[in-house]
């Protein structure tokens, strides 16, 4: 016969920690600091969002005292409208071009500014300054520069015997014009973020690669770029969100939206551009919000897996 197996006594459960006076004090301090911010977020973010979703189910003319509930009729009209395809195409082109252009130029500028030379501080400030300027002011200045009669570019082209393109009459050129201005304004933001990422890379790794005989290009592709993946991921998320919500430069440079009507600008035109369709405008805004949430979720779930955190 085998001896009976000894039973090991289970440890007694740890006593529950009571919500004492210290915990209550810390909770009240947290509530005192957080409650005003939470109330402001609820009042000025979530409440307007829910109201906008409700307005999207109404047939409401801007300024009218009454509105007729129509359910999902505005959504059906939006997805079956022949203009929706063109608006989606312009939105995709504008977003891809502005995000890709600003991030690529920002990375190149950051690599150039990541040096200890005289005047580099002034150069960094000059590169970043367009980002903090008013979009309205930037748009007005660039409208003058692109003017085919009195503009700076027209004068330069006339000096070499060329005619200025009709930037404001050709829809394709209008979109290109807005993309150029938006990239110019936002590449400083990408450059500063990339510069911070470059300065956080340990110098030991780059020095070890140079000792092993790796050139600058090989070091960049094998060490610098992978270590910049968290920075690139952050910039990608924020830049996509900003580009999908770009409004001020488009409004100033192309008021009619000829060739530059993105989703957010279409929402403005539907409500304030002469159509006065506030309910339909709320529908476009709700669709844009859903796209922002979807793109952010895809980037967080898919692209973040390729990020190499140090």
C-alpha positions in Angstrom: 0.0 0.0 0.0 1.1 3.5 -0.8 1.1 6.0 1.9 -1.6 8.6 1.7 -0.5 11.8 0.0 -0.1 14.7 2.4 -2.4 17.6 1.7 -0.8 21.0 1.6 -2.9 23.6 3.5 -4.1 26.4 1.3 -2.9 29.9 2.3 -5.6 32.0 3.9 -7.0 34.7 1.6 -5.5 38.1 2.1 -7.7 40.4 4.0 -9.5 43.0 1.8 -7.9 46.4 2.0 -10.4 48.8 3.3 -11.1 52.2 1.7 -9.5 54.1 4.4 -9.1 57.8 5.1 -5.9 58.1 3.0 -7.6 56.4 0.0 -10.7 58.6 0.3 -8.5 61.7 0.5 -6.5 60.7 -2.6 -9.7 59.9 -4.5 -11.2 63.3 -3.6 -8.0 65.0 -4.8 -8.1 63.1 -8.0 -11.8 64.0 -8.5 -11.1 67.7 -7.8 -8.5 67.8 -10.5 -10.1 65.5 -13.1 -13.8 66.4 -12.7 -13.6 69.9 -14.4 -11.7 68.4 -17.4 -14.2 65.5 -17.6 -17.1 67.9 -17.6 -15.6 70.0 -20.3 -14.9 67.0 -22.5 -18.4 65.7 -22.0 -19.9 69.2 -22.7 -17.8 70.2 -25.7 -16.9 66.9 -27.3 -19.2 64.0 -26.6 -22.5 66.0 -26.3 -21.9 67.7 -29.7 -20.9 64.4 -31.2 -24.2 62.7 -30.0 -26.2 65.7 -31.2 -24.5 65.6 -34.6 -25.5 61.9 -34.9 -29.1 62.8 -34.0 -29.1 65.7 -36.5 -28.0 63.3 -39.3 -31.3 61.5 -39.0 -33.3 64.7 -39.7 -34.3 66.5 -42.9 -33.4 70.0 -41.5 -32.8 73.2 -43.5 -30.3 75.4 -41.7 -32.2 78.2 -39.9 -35.6 76.4 -40.0 -37.5 76.1 -36.7 -38.6 72.6 -37.4 -37.1 69.4 -38.8 -38.5 66.2 -40.1 -37.1 62.8 -38.9 -36.0 60.7 -41.9 -34.1 57.9 -40.3 -31.2 56.7 -42.5 -32.4 58.5 -45.6 -29.5 61.0 -45.5 -27.0 58.1 -45.3 -28.7 56.4 -48.3 -28.6 59.6 -50.2 -24.9 60.1 -49.4 -23.7 56.6 -50.4 -25.8 56.6 -53.6 -24.9 60.2 -54.7 -22.8 60.4 -57.8 -20.7 63.1 -56.1 -19.6 60.9 -53.3 -17.1 58.9 -55.4 -15.3 62.1 -56.5 -15.3 63.5 -52.9 -13.8 60.2 -51.7 -11.2 60.2 -54.5 -10.1 63.8 -53.6 -10.0 63.0 -49.9 -7.8 59.9 -50.5 -5.4 61.8 -52.8 -5.1 64.8 -50.5 -4.6 62.6 -47.4 -2.0 60.3 -48.9 -0.1 63.1 -50.6 0.0 65.4 -47.6 0.8 62.7 -45.1 3.5 61.1 -47.2 5.0 64.4 -48.4 5.2 66.0 -44.9 6.6 62.9 -43.3 9.2 62.2 -46.0 10.4 65.8 -46.2 10.3 66.0 -42.4 12.6 63.0 -42.1 15.0 64.4 -44.6 15.1 67.8 -42.8 15.5 66.1 -39.4 18.5 64.2 -40.8 20.0 67.4 -42.0 19.4 69.3 -38.8 20.7 66.5 -36.5 24.1 68.0 -36.6 26.1 70.3 -34.3 26.9 73.2 -36.6 26.6 76.9 -36.2 23.1 78.3 -36.8 21.3 74.9 -36.4 19.1 76.3 -33.7 17.9 79.1 -36.0 17.3 76.6 -38.8 15.2 74.4 -36.6 13.0 77.3 -35.5 12.6 78.5 -39.1 11.6 75.0 -40.2 9.0 74.6 -37.4 7.6 78.2 -37.6 5.1 77.6 -40.5 3.3 74.9 -38.4 2.3 77.4 -35.7 1.2 80.1 -38.2 -2.5 80.6 -38.8 -3.9 78.6 -41.7 -5.9 81.6 -42.9 -2.8 83.8 -43.0 -0.8 81.0 -44.8 -3.6 80.5 -47.3 -3.8 84.3 -48.1 0.0 84.6 -48.7 0.1 81.5 -50.9 -3.0 82.7 -52.9 -0.9 85.8 -53.9 2.1 83.7 -54.7 0.0 81.4 -57.0 -1.9 84.2 -58.7 -1.4 83.7 -62.4 -1.3 87.5 -63.1 0.3 89.2 -60.1 1.8 86.3 -58.3 5.4 85.6 -57.5 5.5 82.3 -59.4 3.9 84.1 -62.5 6.6 86.7 -62.4 9.4 84.1 -62.2 7.9 82.2 -65.1 7.5 85.3 -67.2 11.1 86.1 -66.6 12.1 82.8 -68.4 9.4 83.2 -71.1 6.8 80.8 -69.7 3.1 81.4 -69.0 1.7 80.7 -65.5 -0.6 77.7 -65.1 -4.2 78.5 -64.2 -4.0 77.2 -60.7 -7.5 78.3 -59.6 -9.4 77.3 -62.8 -8.0 73.8 -63.3 -9.4 71.4 -60.6 -6.3 69.1 -60.9 -3.9 72.1 -60.4 -6.1 73.4 -57.6 -5.7 70.2 -55.7 -2.0 70.1 -56.3 -1.7 73.7 -55.1 -3.5 73.0 -51.9 -1.3 69.9 -51.3 1.9 71.9 -51.8 0.8 74.5 -49.3 -0.4 72.0 -46.7 2.9 69.9 -47.0 4.9 73.1 -46.6 3.0 74.1 -43.5 3.2 70.7 -41.7 6.6 69.3 -42.7 8.2 71.3 -39.8 6.0 69.4 -37.3 7.2 66.1 -38.7 10.8 67.3 -38.8 10.8 68.3 -35.1 9.2 65.0 -34.0 11.7 63.0 -36.1 14.6 65.1 -34.8 13.6 64.2 -31.2 13.5 60.5 -32.2 17.0 60.8 -33.9 18.5 62.3 -30.8 17.0 59.6 -28.6 18.9 56.8 -30.6 21.9 55.6 -28.6 25.2 56.7 -30.2 26.7 53.4 -29.2 24.7 51.6 -31.9 25.7 53.9 -34.7 29.3 54.0 -33.6 29.4 50.2 -33.4 28.0 49.9 -36.9 30.7 52.3 -38.3 33.4 50.2 -36.6 32.0 47.1 -38.2 32.4 48.8 -41.6 28.7 49.8 -42.3 28.3 52.9 -44.4 25.9 55.7 -43.6 23.2 54.3 -45.9 23.4 50.8 -44.4 23.4 52.3 -40.9 20.3 54.3 -41.7 18.3 51.4 -43.1 19.4 48.8 -40.6 19.6 50.8 -37.3 18.2 54.3 -37.6 15.0 53.7 -39.5 13.9 50.6 -37.4 14.6 52.6 -34.2 12.5 55.4 -35.6 9.4 53.2 -36.0 7.7 54.4 -32.8 8.2 58.0 -34.0 6.9 57.1 -37.5 3.9 55.3 -36.1 3.0 58.4 -33.9 3.4 60.7 -36.8 1.4 58.5 -39.1 -1.6 58.4 -36.7 -1.6 62.2 -36.0 -0.9 63.2 -39.6 -3.7 61.2 -41.0 -6.1 62.6 -38.5 -5.0 66.2 -39.2 -5.1 65.7 -43.0 -8.7 64.3 -42.9 -9.7 67.4 -40.9 -7.8 70.0 -42.9 -10.2 72.9 -43.6 -8.7 76.4 -43.3 -6.2 76.3 -46.2 -8.8 74.7 -48.5 -11.4 77.3 -47.6 -9.1 80.3 -48.2 -7.4 79.1 -51.4 -10.4 77.4 -53.1 -13.6 78.8 -51.6 -15.8 77.0 -54.1 -14.1 73.6 -53.6 -13.6 73.1 -57.3 -11.4 70.0 -57.3 -10.5 70.2 -53.6 -13.7 69.1 -52.0 -12.8 66.7 -49.2 -15.2 65.1 -46.8 -14.9 67.8 -44.2 -15.2 70.6 -46.8 -18.2 68.9 -48.3 -19.8 69.0 -44.8 -19.1 72.7 -44.7 -20.5 73.4 -48.2 -23.7 71.4 -47.5 -24.5 73.5 -44.4 -23.0 76.9 -45.2 -22.2 76.9 -48.9 -25.7 77.7 -50.2 -27.3 74.3 -49.9 -28.4 74.9 -46.3 -28.8 71.2 -45.7 -27.8 70.9 -42.1 -29.1 67.3 -41.7 -27.2 66.1 -44.7 -24.1 68.0 -43.5 -24.3 66.2 -40.2 -24.4 62.9 -42.1 -21.2 63.7 -43.9 -19.6 64.7 -40.6 -20.7 61.4 -39.0 -19.3 59.4 -41.8 -16.0 61.3 -41.5 -16.0 60.6 -37.7 -16.5 56.9 -38.4 -13.6 56.9 -40.9 -11.4 58.5 -38.4 -12.2 55.9 -35.7 -11.7 53.1 -38.3 -8.4 54.3 -39.6 -7.1 54.9 -36.1 -8.2 51.4 -35.0 -6.5 49.8 -38.0 -3.3 51.7 -37.4 -3.3 50.7 -33.7 -4.1 47.0 -34.3 -2.1 46.4 -37.5 0.7 48.8 -37.9 1.8 48.9 -34.2 2.9 45.3 -34.5 5.7 46.4 -36.7 6.9 49.0 -34.3 10.2 48.3 -32.6 10.2 49.7 -29.1 13.6 50.1 -27.5 
